[in-house]
Amino acid sequence: MEDIVLSVLKVSDRCDRCGAQAYLKAILGESELMFCGHHGPEAYLGLIVSQFEIIDERYRILERKDRVKYYGIPTEEYDDLSL
């Protein structure tokens, strides 16, 4: 039976461009690049063309927004989270 891995990226993983939490990891050989939900889409096509392996956990951003709304926390500060 295979183990199911729900998340590879940790909260401590940071975007290489801005330092925000990383939700996208690109791997080529021993090189790794990490991107937030904002900078990941900007780099995505170039990473694919360059044959990087992509670990994309941007779905977690939506899960976070849903939890915030469910528990009644004001969501104005989260409205700018984008894929």
C-alpha angles and dihedrals in degrees: 000000000000122000114241114226112201098183134015097178121075130214087249092059108104136200112258091220105046110003096244120136110292120237098167127055124189120197129191114169106310094338121102131189124187129201138185124231090271102046096036096072091047091058099033101096093045091050092051092048089050089053098244117163106241127212104191117190098161089124086077089069090063091046089054093050090050092052091049091052093044094055093047098246112152108265102199092100091051098047092090093060106115140173 
